[in-house]
Amino acid sequence: MNKEEQLTTGFRDLYNKMVSLNKDKMEDALRGYKASEVHCIEYIGKNADSNVTKLAESFYMTRGAISKITKKLIEKGLIESYQKPENKKEIYFRLTAQGEVIYNIHEGLHQEFQERDRAVFEQVTEEQFDSMLSFVEKYNTHLDAEIKKKAMNIKPE
């Protein structure tokens, strides 16, 4: 296995292990909510003036899929929609008090998981962090370009 394969396999293994370790606690604390719903709540909680387009771009999902999720979240009383006086066309989302509760539970779990893994990150030098972050940024930029190419090929001419 070459270094490229080792790295991609390593990323996949790390991700799968994190999911495995975190899954039970997340499911217990957020019972009754789908992962996609919780991630939408997280995004809306962290980003002012969230809308269907921003959510779809962030999650690499269709606007239709996001519309279904946000409709369910509105029905569950976790988010509400609003419009700005200067732009009656666009619909935005914000968390309700109940949505804030779910958001805070989710954030608390992330902090707990970060604390669990802190011992590893404390051993990483600033130079190593910078190198890894640079690689992740380059890889993300490459994958974004590939996603755009794919989207262009799908669109009818």
C-alpha positions as CSV (number, residue, x, y, z in Angstrom):
1,M,0.0,0.0,0.0
2,N,1.5,3.4,-1.0
3,K,1.4,6.5,1.2
4,E,-1.6,7.9,-0.6
5,E,-3.6,4.8,0.0
6,Q,-2.3,4.6,3.6
7,L,-3.5,8.2,4.2
8,T,-6.9,7.8,2.7
9,T,-7.4,4.5,4.5
10,G,-6.2,6.1,7.7
11,F,-8.7,9.0,7.3
12,R,-11.5,6.5,6.7
13,D,-10.5,4.4,9.7
14,L,-10.2,7.4,12.0
15,Y,-13.7,8.6,10.9
16,N,-15.2,5.2,11.4
17,K,-13.7,4.9,14.8
18,M,-14.9,8.3,15.8
19,V,-18.4,7.5,14.6
20,S,-18.3,4.1,16.4
21,L,-17.2,5.7,19.7
22,N,-19.6,8.7,19.5
23,K,-22.7,7.0,18.1
24,D,-24.3,5.4,21.2
25,K,-23.9,8.6,23.3
26,M,-25.2,10.8,20.5
27,E,-28.2,8.5,19.8
28,D,-29.0,8.3,23.6
29,A,-28.8,12.0,24.1
30,L,-30.6,13.0,20.9
31,R,-33.2,10.2,20.7
32,G,-36.0,10.9,18.2
33,Y,-33.8,13.1,16.0
34,K,-32.1,12.0,12.8
35,A,-28.4,12.9,12.2
36,S,-29.4,15.1,9.3
37,E,-31.8,17.0,11.5
38,V,-29.2,17.5,14.2
39,H,-26.7,18.7,11.7
40,C,-29.2,21.2,10.3
41,I,-29.8,22.4,13.8
42,E,-26.1,22.8,14.3
43,Y,-25.6,24.7,11.1
44,I,-28.5,27.0,11.8
45,G,-27.3,27.6,15.3
46,K,-23.8,28.6,14.1
47,N,-24.8,30.6,11.0
48,A,-27.0,33.6,11.0
49,D,-29.5,33.9,8.2
50,S,-29.3,30.2,7.2
51,N,-31.4,29.3,4.2
52,V,-32.1,26.3,2.0
53,T,-29.4,27.2,-0.5
54,K,-26.7,27.6,2.2
55,L,-27.7,24.4,3.9
56,A,-27.8,22.5,0.6
57,E,-24.3,23.7,-0.3
58,S,-22.9,22.9,3.1
59,F,-24.2,19.4,3.2
60,Y,-23.8,18.6,-0.5
61,M,-27.5,17.8,-0.7
62,T,-30.3,19.0,-3.0
63,R,-32.4,21.9,-2.1
64,G,-35.4,19.6,-2.2
65,A,-33.8,17.3,0.4
66,I,-33.0,20.2,2.7
67,S,-36.6,21.6,2.3
68,K,-37.9,18.3,3.6
69,I,-35.6,18.3,6.6
70,T,-36.4,21.9,7.5
71,K,-40.1,21.3,7.1
72,K,-39.8,18.5,9.7
73,L,-37.8,20.7,12.0
74,I,-40.4,23.4,11.8
75,E,-43.1,20.8,12.5
76,K,-41.2,19.6,15.5
77,G,-40.9,23.1,16.8
78,L,-37.1,23.2,16.6
79,I,-36.6,26.0,14.0
80,E,-38.8,28.7,12.6
81,S,-38.7,30.5,9.3
82,Y,-38.5,34.3,8.8
83,Q,-38.1,36.9,6.1
84,K,-36.2,40.1,6.1
85,P,-38.2,43.3,5.5
86,E,-35.9,44.2,2.6
87,N,-36.1,40.8,1.0
88,K,-39.5,39.2,1.0
89,K,-38.5,36.5,-1.5
90,E,-35.9,34.7,0.6
91,I,-36.8,32.5,3.6
92,Y,-34.3,32.1,6.4
93,F,-34.2,29.9,9.5
94,R,-33.4,30.3,13.2
95,L,-33.6,28.1,16.2
96,T,-36.5,28.1,18.6
97,A,-35.9,27.7,22.3
98,Q,-36.5,24.0,21.9
99,G,-34.0,24.0,19.0
100,E,-31.5,25.7,21.2
101,V,-31.8,22.9,23.7
102,I,-31.0,20.3,21.1
103,Y,-28.1,22.5,19.7
104,N,-26.6,22.8,23.2
105,I,-26.9,19.0,23.9
106,H,-25.1,18.3,20.6
107,E,-22.4,21.0,21.3
108,G,-21.9,19.6,24.8
109,L,-21.3,16.1,23.4
110,H,-18.8,17.5,20.9
111,Q,-16.9,19.2,23.7
112,E,-16.9,15.9,25.7
113,F,-15.5,14.0,22.7
114,Q,-12.8,16.7,22.2
115,E,-11.9,16.4,25.8
116,R,-11.6,12.6,25.5
117,D,-9.2,13.0,22.5
118,R,-7.2,16.0,23.9
119,A,-4.3,13.8,25.0
120,V,-3.5,13.1,21.3
121,F,-3.8,16.7,20.2
122,E,-1.6,17.9,23.0
123,Q,1.3,15.9,21.5
124,V,1.0,17.6,18.1
125,T,3.4,20.5,17.4
126,E,2.3,23.8,15.9
127,E,4.2,22.9,12.7
128,Q,2.5,19.5,12.5
129,F,-0.9,21.2,12.9
130,D,-0.1,23.7,10.2
131,S,1.1,20.9,7.8
132,M,-2.0,18.8,8.4
133,L,-4.3,21.8,8.0
134,S,-2.6,22.8,4.8
135,F,-3.1,19.3,3.4
136,V,-6.8,19.2,4.5
137,E,-7.4,22.6,2.8
138,K,-5.7,21.5,-0.4
139,Y,-7.7,18.2,-0.5
140,N,-11.0,20.1,0.3
141,T,-10.3,22.5,-2.6
142,H,-9.6,19.6,-4.9
143,L,-12.8,17.8,-3.9
144,D,-14.8,21.0,-4.2
145,A,-13.6,21.3,-7.8
146,E,-14.5,17.7,-8.5
147,I,-18.0,18.2,-7.0
148,K,-18.5,21.3,-9.3
149,K,-17.3,19.2,-12.3
150,K,-19.8,16.5,-11.4
151,A,-22.6,19.0,-11.0
152,M,-21.8,20.5,-14.4
153,N,-22.0,17.1,-16.1
154,I,-25.3,16.3,-14.5
155,K,-27.1,19.5,-15.7
156,P,-28.9,19.1,-19.0
157,E,-27.7,21.3,-21.8
